[in-house]
Every structure is written in C-alpha cells, then in structure tokens.
Amino acid sequence: MAYLLSWYYNGQIIPLLAACTLVLLAWGVWVLWPRLRAGLPWPKGFLPVFMPLWFLWFGVTLFWSGVPYSSWFYFWTLGSLPLAFSIWVAMPDAIQERAWKWFWWGAVGSAWVLSGMALWQYFTWLGQGIGWAGLRPNGPLMDTNSFAAWLNLLFFPLLAVYFNRDARRSVQLFDRQIDLGAWFYLLTIAVLLLAFFSTGSRGGLLAWVCTIPFALIGLRKRAGDLARWLLIFGLVLIAFLLMNYAKGFDILGRLAPGYIDHNSSTVARSLMWIATWHIFLSHPWLGTGLGSYFLYYPAYRLPGELASAGTYAHNDYIEYLAEGGLINLGFLLAFAGTLMYALYKLLYKAGKSLKLPEDRRLEALGLVLGVFAITGHALGNFIFYNLPLSVLAGLFLAQAWRIYGYHGETAPLLPRIGINHGFIAQVVLLVAVLVASWNLLADGATYALFSDNGWLNRMIPNNNQRALFLMKAANWITVARPLATQPHVYLANEYVSLAGRDKTLSVSRRRILIKSALYQYEQGLVGIARQSGVLNSIGDIYLNQGALLGLDKAQAARQTLLAWRQGLAINPESVSLRNQIAQLADVQRGHVAAAVKFLRAGLKRPLFPYPRSNLQMEIALTQWRAGEHGAAERTLVQLLRENPAYTPAVTWLMSIHQQRVANQNQKS
C-alpha cells in the first residue's frame, strides 16, 4: 500500500506522501510493538544498526534546517528508505517469508503497469508528432531519468529470478520442454526493456551498463547460462533498435564525448554542481536543511545555466552535501559502500562464508544489483528524492539482507540501557507516531484546502461561504500546525483584502486587520523563511498602509525597501521586486541613472528569455519616463535583437515610429 500510494507524489501532492507515510508508520508500530514488549531484541549486523541511525539523523537535521517545513516532507521522502528497511528486517521470520511472496508478485505486477504506462505514452506521443527530444516517457513521475532508474531497480531482480527459474530445468534452453514461470519472467523482462529504452535516458543506460558486468559475473555458474545471456542481450538489442528507430538512434550520439562536452543539459548539470558546491561552502557544517535546495539555488545560480528549473541538483551526493553537510554525505557514501561489500560477498563469498544455496544467492544478488544501479545513477540525476524509488529500494535491500546477512538477533537491548519495562518504550513509540500522524494529516489538509482546492468549489459553490469556511480552516490549521505557511498567507491575504474592501470599517478596525495580516505574513516565514513572495507582500503593506500603522513616509519606505531587498536577495531572478526597489529607492527621488544601473545589474543574473525581456522593458520605461527617449529606443532595439517575438516592444516601437512620422507630417 505504501509503495502504491507513493507513485504520484512527485514532491508536490502532499496527501499522497501523508497517506504513504501513515501506512509505513502503522506497519512499523505493528512490527515493533511486540519487540518493544520483549525488550527490543534486534537483528545482528551492520545494516540493521546503520539504517535506524540514518533515519534518526534525517530527523535530527530538522532542528537546524533553515526551512523546517519543507525539510519535514523530505525527511519522510529520503527517510522512507532506511525506515522501510528497518521495519522489514524486524518482522518475524515466518511472517516475513510469507509477506515477501505477496510483495514480490506486487512488484512484478508494478513492472508490467509501469512498462505499459511507458509504452502507452511513447506511442501516443509518437502519434501526436512529438519530436525526438520530447519522445521520452516518464510514467507516473515528472522526470524521465528517474523513471528509467525505477525500471532499472526492477530489471535486475527480475533478471536474477529468471536465471534461477530457468536453470531448474533438466534440459537445455532451446529444447522443447518449457517452464511457464521462466517464460513469464522472460516476457516481463522483454516488456520492461522496451519501456526502459523508450525513455532515452543516458544516465539510466550508463547505470545499466555499469551494473551489467556484476550480473555477468554473478549469473554464470549454471549450465545454460551462456544461452540465457545471449537471449537476454538479443532482447536488449531488439528493444534498443525498436524504441530508438523513431528517434534516429539519437541516444548514441548523445553519448559521444563531443556531444556531452557541448550539450546544454550536460553543461547545465556541471554549472548546477558548481553552484551547489558554493551552497555547501556557505553552510559547510550542517547544511541548509533537507529539501531546501530549490529555495537556495536561485541566489547561487550561475550565468549560462538556464536549462534547469533549479528544483534538484541532479546529483544526490552533492545535494546531500549541501543540504546536510559532511555527515549527511557520509551516510550516503556508507550506504553505497555497504552495497559494494554486499556484492563482494554475494559474488565471491556466498558458497564459503555465507553458505547460501544458489537460488537464494541469486535472489539476493538481483535485489542488491537493482539498488546498486540506482545508487550509481544518483551521481547524475535525482533518484532518492523520488518516494517510490526510496520505498522500493529499502524493501529490496532489506529482503536481500535477510537472505545474505541475517545471523540471528541480539539479547534485548532495552534492559542494557536501564529500561526494564517495555511498555515505556511502547508509549514513547505511540506518542511519536501520533504526533507525526497529526502533523501529516494537517499537512494533507493544508494542501487539499489551499493548494489544490478545486474540489471545494463544487462542494461549496457560494463564494462567501467558501471563503468563510477556508478562514475557519486556516485558523484551525495555524494552531494545529504552526509551521504550515499557506494558512498564514491565506489569512493575511484575506485580512488585507477585507481592510481595503469594506469601507464601513473604522480606522481602528482597519489597523487591527493590517497588523493581523502583517503578523500572519511573518508567521508564514517561520516554516519556510526563504519566500520572496511573502516578503514582497510585507513590503506592500508597509508601502500602502504605513500611515495606518503609525509610520511616516520615510519610515514606511525604509521598511518597504528592507522587506523587498530581503526578497530579492532570496530570489535575484525576480524582475518585479527589482523594478519595485528601483522605482521606490531611486526613481521617486529623481535618481534615474542609479535606477537604470540597478535594473541593468539584473541583466547580469541568469534570467530566462521572457523575464529578461520583461526587465529590459522596465529599463526602457524608466528611461522614457525620465525623458531619455533615445536611450529607451536603443534598449527596445537590443531587446528585440535578443527576443524578436516580444510583442510589447514591437508595439511600442511601432507606436514611436508612427508618432514620429505624424510629427514630421505636421511640420511639413
């Protein structure tokens, strides 16, 4: 249930994250409750200790995050891997073995569903005439590279199970005897390969190529393995040719060194990594907070990097470093190291020190290879920031460890630390889960009411009733979940609107509303401090309602500029904030040259074409209003050289030309 609920989360649909996490927490309570009563005996080994510590580390980072509310969601996204692992390995042996059979068939079914989604997207878009660059399925995710990693995560366990199942036959591969189970897995692999190559993911292909040698080493001991590998590579070749024919086999060209050196997306990644390194240097010890990258990146974006939205660093290792410091990166590197060690044991020590039957060794090897593939892929894309990948990787690795690393359990741990009554630990667990569940439910309600509330329009069609309901809900959520920013901002917007709309209000009541709005905006910055839009609204209040707040014009302007400049420091790409500051700080004081200089400084920032044209338009308007008509025309001409399709500049220049012709005709 948790795995299925995670599919469409995509870092945005908070109710899905809440539901997925609540299922994981309920499962965790069910598994840990009897263990705590027994004093908490725990599986022996490095990973069963490392994973809970990793999860706890993610939780500790919330206390110093610069954006604790955003970090809360990424705590559950990134923490789902160690959490799922810890719960799975703690299950009783008998239950775990039965549960795995059901979950495995669910994972196989998900491979078919994901492959079907990929092929449906591919052929639908092909029929619509989508170009090569856009003909890249992404399944339920928002990123095609992450989707390719998901398919890799499923491919290698399926490959190992197929080899294991087919090797049980007593005849050669191409004999008449057919094992229906083996052929079902082979068909699943064939469909999965078609879906994988339809994505055109360079990172996914490189991760697959780097992982397949380990599979070749591990799947080579039984009779008929060579024929099986020939069959698999035949399917790979067919899938590659079929799915890349419509694209002109462009993935080969995109893997060429010359293309990689000059490709915009590759260059953008390198620039993003440099900027991310600068974020780390600014916060070297504890980082900026989990999931805070997209909030800090605008201030660090380098000129020339306009190929990304700036949401993720496209390298989980360096993003872990920037968001959590060296300790955070150390945990991820240790995780990668355990995978390497697990591969070494399964490839070279399984028959000696582990004493594993061959079928169990192959099962564990396939699961580890799947997790290994996405861990390598994380060097060039954001992988663990996708909830379904984290959940599935944690479960796969947990099952693999139960096969190759399980050596019994420790003596009860709680009595060793002085807790002789297990119910105390049970109460602590229950309280922690209830607090987490309360917050998650409030977060889900916040999203449903204030981010995606189209459903509410159908339930409460009356605008006034709906606004009243939302205000009551916002008031309740601000008490239940103080760090949630949207309810605070909603209330502030309503207070400002009411103060300006209702002319019957007395001055004292309007002052109370404006002060309340200002308080709500400031409270909205507690959970996520880096919100340039909220700071913009705070500046607007000081500018427009300064007299009501008891400020003279100079004081109001000073407070306004302070808020706006804070917002611009957070997001230097904001054209509106830059223009507002220039108009208030310079133009209104008659310093037009200083205003133009300040506005032109924004052109040195990495701006996308349309915002850049907007900024140039504001420069031209400022120059024109100051009487510098020639300078304004030159700015407009430069704007159109860079962006010929910018209609406002074309219209304005035509208007200037027509006015000039009319003046000349009048004179003649």
FENPEPE-V442491 format. One record per residue. N is the residue number from 1. RES is the residue in one letter. SS is DSSP state (helix for helix, strand for strand, loop for the rest). NEAR is the number of other C-alpha atoms within 8 Angstrom. Layout:
# FENPEPE-V442491
n=[N/N]
res=[RES/RES]
ss=[SS/SS]
near=[NEAR/NEAR]
This chain:
# FENPEPE-V442491
n=[1/2/3/4/5/6/7/8/9/10/11/12/13/14/15/16/17/18/19/20/21/22/23/24/25/26/27/28/29/30/31/32/33/34/35/36/37/38/39/40/41/42/43/44/45/46/47/48/49/50/51/52/53/54/55/56/57/58/59/60/61/62/63/64/65/66/67/68/69/70/71/72/73/74/75/76/77/78/79/80/81/82/83/84/85/86/87/88/89/90/91/92/93/94/95/96/97/98/99/100/101/102/103/104/105/106/107/108/109/110/111/112/113/114/115/116/117/118/119/120/121/122/123/124/125/126/127/128/129/130/131/132/133/134/135/136/137/138/139/140/141/142/143/144/145/146/147/148/149/150/151/152/153/154/155/156/157/158/159/160/161/162/163/164/165/166/167/168/169/170/171/172/173/174/175/176/177/178/179/180/181/182/183/184/185/186/187/188/189/190/191/192/193/194/195/196/197/198/199/200/201/202/203/204/205/206/207/208/209/210/211/212/213/214/215/216/217/218/219/220/221/222/223/224/225/226/227/228/229/230/231/232/233/234/235/236/237/238/239/240/241/242/243/244/245/246/247/248/249/250/251/252/253/254/255/256/257/258/259/260/261/262/263/264/265/266/267/268/269/270/271/272/273/274/275/276/277/278/279/280/281/282/283/284/285/286/287/288/289/290/291/292/293/294/295/296/297/298/299/300/301/302/303/304/305/306/307/308/309/310/311/312/313/314/315/316/317/318/319/320/321/322/323/324/325/326/327/328/329/330/331/332/333/334/335/336/337/338/339/340/341/342/343/344/345/346/347/348/349/350/351/352/353/354/355/356/357/358/359/360/361/362/363/364/365/366/367/368/369/370/371/372/373/374/375/376/377/378/379/380/381/382/383/384/385/386/387/388/389/390/391/392/393/394/395/396/397/398/399/400/401/402/403/404/405/406/407/408/409/410/411/412/413/414/415/416/417/418/419/420/421/422/423/424/425/426/427/428/429/430/431/432/433/434/435/436/437/438/439/440/441/442/443/444/445/446/447/448/449/450/451/452/453/454/455/456/457/458/459/460/461/462/463/464/465/466/467/468/469/470/471/472/473/474/475/476/477/478/479/480/481/482/483/484/485/486/487/488/489/490/491/492/493/494/495/496/497/498/499/500/501/502/503/504/505/506/507/508/509/510/511/512/513/514/515/516/517/518/519/520/521/522/523/524/525/526/527/528/529/530/531/532/533/534/535/536/537/538/539/540/541/542/543/544/545/546/547/548/549/550/551/552/553/554/555/556/557/558/559/560/561/562/563/564/565/566/567/568/569/570/571/572/573/574/575/576/577/578/579/580/581/582/583/584/585/586/587/588/589/590/591/592/593/594/595/596/597/598/599/600/601/602/603/604/605/606/607/608/609/610/611/612/613/614/615/616/617/618/619/620/621/622/623/624/625/626/627/628/629/630/631/632/633/634/635/636/637/638/639/640/641/642/643/644/645/646/647/648/649/650/651/652/653/654/655/656/657/658/659/660/661/662/663/664/665/666/667/668]
res=[M/A/Y/L/L/S/W/Y/Y/N/G/Q/I/I/P/L/L/A/A/C/T/L/V/L/L/A/W/G/V/W/V/L/W/P/R/L/R/A/G/L/P/W/P/K/G/F/L/P/V/F/M/P/L/W/F/L/W/F/G/V/T/L/F/W/S/G/V/P/Y/S/S/W/F/Y/F/W/T/L/G/S/L/P/L/A/F/S/I/W/V/A/M/P/D/A/I/Q/E/R/A/W/K/W/F/W/W/G/A/V/G/S/A/W/V/L/S/G/M/A/L/W/Q/Y/F/T/W/L/G/Q/G/I/G/W/A/G/L/R/P/N/G/P/L/M/D/T/N/S/F/A/A/W/L/N/L/L/F/F/P/L/L/A/V/Y/F/N/R/D/A/R/R/S/V/Q/L/F/D/R/Q/I/D/L/G/A/W/F/Y/L/L/T/I/A/V/L/L/L/A/F/F/S/T/G/S/R/G/G/L/L/A/W/V/C/T/I/P/F/A/L/I/G/L/R/K/R/A/G/D/L/A/R/W/L/L/I/F/G/L/V/L/I/A/F/L/L/M/N/Y/A/K/G/F/D/I/L/G/R/L/A/P/G/Y/I/D/H/N/S/S/T/V/A/R/S/L/M/W/I/A/T/W/H/I/F/L/S/H/P/W/L/G/T/G/L/G/S/Y/F/L/Y/Y/P/A/Y/R/L/P/G/E/L/A/S/A/G/T/Y/A/H/N/D/Y/I/E/Y/L/A/E/G/G/L/I/N/L/G/F/L/L/A/F/A/G/T/L/M/Y/A/L/Y/K/L/L/Y/K/A/G/K/S/L/K/L/P/E/D/R/R/L/E/A/L/G/L/V/L/G/V/F/A/I/T/G/H/A/L/G/N/F/I/F/Y/N/L/P/L/S/V/L/A/G/L/F/L/A/Q/A/W/R/I/Y/G/Y/H/G/E/T/A/P/L/L/P/R/I/G/I/N/H/G/F/I/A/Q/V/V/L/L/V/A/V/L/V/A/S/W/N/L/L/A/D/G/A/T/Y/A/L/F/S/D/N/G/W/L/N/R/M/I/P/N/N/N/Q/R/A/L/F/L/M/K/A/A/N/W/I/T/V/A/R/P/L/A/T/Q/P/H/V/Y/L/A/N/E/Y/V/S/L/A/G/R/D/K/T/L/S/V/S/R/R/R/I/L/I/K/S/A/L/Y/Q/Y/E/Q/G/L/V/G/I/A/R/Q/S/G/V/L/N/S/I/G/D/I/Y/L/N/Q/G/A/L/L/G/L/D/K/A/Q/A/A/R/Q/T/L/L/A/W/R/Q/G/L/A/I/N/P/E/S/V/S/L/R/N/Q/I/A/Q/L/A/D/V/Q/R/G/H/V/A/A/A/V/K/F/L/R/A/G/L/K/R/P/L/F/P/Y/P/R/S/N/L/Q/M/E/I/A/L/T/Q/W/R/A/G/E/H/G/A/A/E/R/T/L/V/Q/L/L/R/E/N/P/A/Y/T/P/A/V/T/W/L/M/S/I/H/Q/Q/R/V/A/N/Q/N/Q/K/S]
ss=[loop/helix/helix/helix/helix/loop/loop/loop/loop/loop/loop/loop/loop/helix/helix/helix/helix/helix/helix/helix/helix/helix/helix/helix/helix/helix/helix/helix/helix/helix/helix/helix/helix/helix/helix/helix/helix/loop/loop/loop/loop/loop/strand/loop/loop/helix/helix/helix/helix/helix/helix/helix/helix/helix/helix/helix/helix/helix/helix/helix/helix/helix/helix/loop/loop/loop/loop/helix/helix/helix/helix/helix/helix/helix/helix/helix/helix/helix/helix/helix/helix/helix/helix/helix/helix/helix/helix/helix/helix/helix/loop/loop/helix/helix/helix/helix/helix/helix/helix/helix/helix/helix/helix/helix/helix/helix/helix/helix/helix/helix/helix/helix/helix/helix/helix/helix/helix/helix/helix/helix/helix/helix/helix/helix/helix/helix/helix/loop/loop/loop/loop/helix/helix/helix/loop/loop/loop/loop/loop/loop/loop/loop/loop/helix/helix/helix/helix/helix/helix/helix/helix/helix/helix/helix/helix/helix/helix/helix/helix/helix/helix/helix/helix/helix/helix/helix/loop/loop/loop/loop/loop/loop/loop/loop/loop/loop/loop/loop/loop/helix/helix/helix/helix/helix/helix/helix/helix/helix/helix/helix/helix/helix/helix/helix/helix/helix/helix/helix/loop/loop/loop/helix/helix/helix/helix/helix/helix/helix/helix/helix/helix/helix/helix/helix/helix/helix/helix/helix/loop/loop/loop/loop/loop/loop/helix/helix/helix/helix/helix/helix/helix/helix/helix/helix/helix/helix/helix/helix/helix/helix/helix/helix/helix/helix/helix/loop/loop/loop/loop/helix/helix/helix/helix/helix/loop/loop/helix/helix/helix/helix/helix/helix/loop/helix/helix/helix/helix/helix/helix/helix/helix/helix/helix/helix/helix/helix/helix/helix/helix/helix/helix/helix/loop/loop/loop/loop/loop/loop/loop/loop/loop/loop/helix/helix/helix/helix/helix/helix/helix/helix/loop/loop/loop/loop/loop/loop/loop/loop/loop/loop/loop/loop/loop/loop/loop/helix/helix/helix/helix/helix/helix/helix/helix/helix/helix/helix/helix/helix/helix/helix/helix/helix/helix/helix/helix/helix/helix/helix/helix/helix/helix/helix/helix/helix/helix/helix/helix/helix/helix/helix/helix/helix/helix/helix/loop/loop/loop/helix/helix/helix/helix/helix/helix/helix/helix/helix/helix/helix/helix/helix/helix/helix/helix/helix/helix/helix/helix/loop/loop/loop/loop/loop/loop/loop/loop/loop/helix/helix/helix/helix/helix/helix/helix/helix/helix/helix/helix/helix/helix/helix/helix/helix/helix/helix/loop/loop/loop/loop/strand/loop/loop/loop/loop/loop/helix/helix/helix/loop/loop/loop/loop/helix/helix/helix/helix/helix/helix/helix/helix/helix/helix/helix/helix/helix/helix/helix/helix/helix/helix/helix/helix/helix/helix/helix/helix/helix/helix/helix/helix/helix/loop/loop/loop/helix/helix/helix/helix/helix/helix/loop/loop/loop/helix/helix/helix/helix/helix/helix/helix/helix/helix/helix/helix/helix/helix/helix/helix/helix/helix/helix/loop/loop/loop/loop/helix/helix/helix/helix/helix/helix/helix/helix/helix/helix/helix/helix/helix/helix/helix/helix/helix/loop/loop/loop/loop/loop/helix/helix/helix/helix/helix/helix/helix/helix/helix/helix/helix/helix/helix/helix/helix/helix/helix/helix/helix/helix/helix/loop/loop/loop/loop/helix/helix/helix/helix/helix/helix/helix/helix/helix/helix/helix/helix/helix/helix/loop/loop/loop/loop/loop/loop/loop/helix/helix/helix/helix/helix/helix/helix/helix/helix/helix/helix/helix/helix/helix/helix/helix/helix/helix/loop/loop/loop/loop/helix/helix/helix/helix/helix/helix/helix/helix/helix/helix/helix/loop/helix/helix/helix/loop/loop/helix/helix/helix/helix/helix/helix/helix/helix/helix/helix/helix/loop/loop/loop/loop/loop/loop/helix/helix/helix/helix/helix/helix/helix/helix/helix/helix/helix/helix/helix/helix/helix/helix/helix/loop/loop/loop/helix/helix/helix/helix/helix/helix/helix/helix/helix/helix/helix/helix/helix/helix/loop/loop/loop/loop/helix/helix/helix/helix/helix/helix/helix/helix/helix/helix/helix/helix/helix/helix/helix/helix/helix/helix/helix/helix/helix/loop]
near=[6/11/10/7/12/12/11/9/12/10/7/5/10/11/12/12/14/13/10/13/11/10/10/10/9/8/9/9/10/8/11/10/9/8/10/13/11/9/13/11/12/11/12/10/9/6/7/13/8/8/12/11/8/11/11/8/8/12/9/8/12/13/7/9/12/9/14/14/11/12/14/10/10/12/12/10/13/12/13/13/13/12/12/13/14/12/12/11/12/10/9/6/6/6/8/10/8/8/8/9/8/8/8/8/8/8/9/10/8/8/12/11/8/11/13/9/10/14/12/8/10/12/8/8/10/10/7/6/6/9/7/8/5/6/13/11/11/14/11/8/11/7/7/13/13/13/12/13/13/10/13/14/15/12/11/13/14/13/11/13/12/11/12/11/10/10/11/6/8/5/6/7/8/4/7/4/5/6/8/6/7/11/9/8/12/9/8/11/11/11/10/13/11/14/13/12/12/14/15/9/11/10/10/12/8/9/12/10/8/8/11/8/8/8/11/8/8/11/11/8/6/7/6/9/12/8/8/10/8/8/8/8/8/8/10/10/8/8/12/10/9/9/11/14/8/8/9/6/10/8/10/7/8/9/9/8/6/6/10/11/8/8/8/7/8/10/12/13/10/8/10/12/11/8/12/14/10/9/12/13/7/6/11/10/7/13/13/13/16/17/10/13/14/10/9/11/12/12/9/10/10/10/8/6/12/10/7/8/5/8/7/9/15/10/13/15/10/12/12/13/14/16/16/16/15/10/9/11/13/8/9/10/8/8/8/10/8/9/11/9/8/9/11/9/10/13/10/7/10/13/9/6/6/9/7/9/7/6/7/9/13/13/13/14/15/15/14/14/15/15/13/12/15/14/10/8/14/14/10/9/13/13/13/11/11/12/14/10/11/15/13/10/12/14/12/11/12/13/13/14/11/9/10/12/8/10/7/6/8/9/6/11/11/11/9/7/6/6/9/7/8/13/8/8/9/11/8/8/9/9/8/8/9/8/8/8/10/8/10/10/10/11/13/12/9/13/13/10/10/10/7/8/10/6/7/10/9/7/6/9/8/6/7/6/8/12/8/8/8/9/10/8/8/12/10/8/13/12/7/8/10/9/12/14/14/9/14/14/12/11/13/14/9/9/12/11/8/9/12/7/6/7/6/4/8/6/7/6/8/11/10/8/12/14/9/10/14/11/9/12/15/8/11/17/12/10/14/14/9/10/11/12/7/11/13/12/9/12/14/10/12/13/10/7/10/13/10/9/10/6/10/8/8/7/8/13/11/8/10/14/12/9/12/14/10/10/15/13/8/13/10/11/10/8/11/6/12/13/11/8/12/13/10/11/10/13/12/8/7/6/9/11/6/8/14/12/8/10/13/10/8/12/11/7/10/12/9/7/7/7/9/11/11/9/13/13/12/9/13/13/9/12/14/11/7/7/6/9/8/6/10/13/10/8/12/13/8/8/13/12/7/6/9/7/5/10/6/6/11/9/8/8/10/8/8/8/8/8/8/8/8/8/8/8/7/6/5/4]
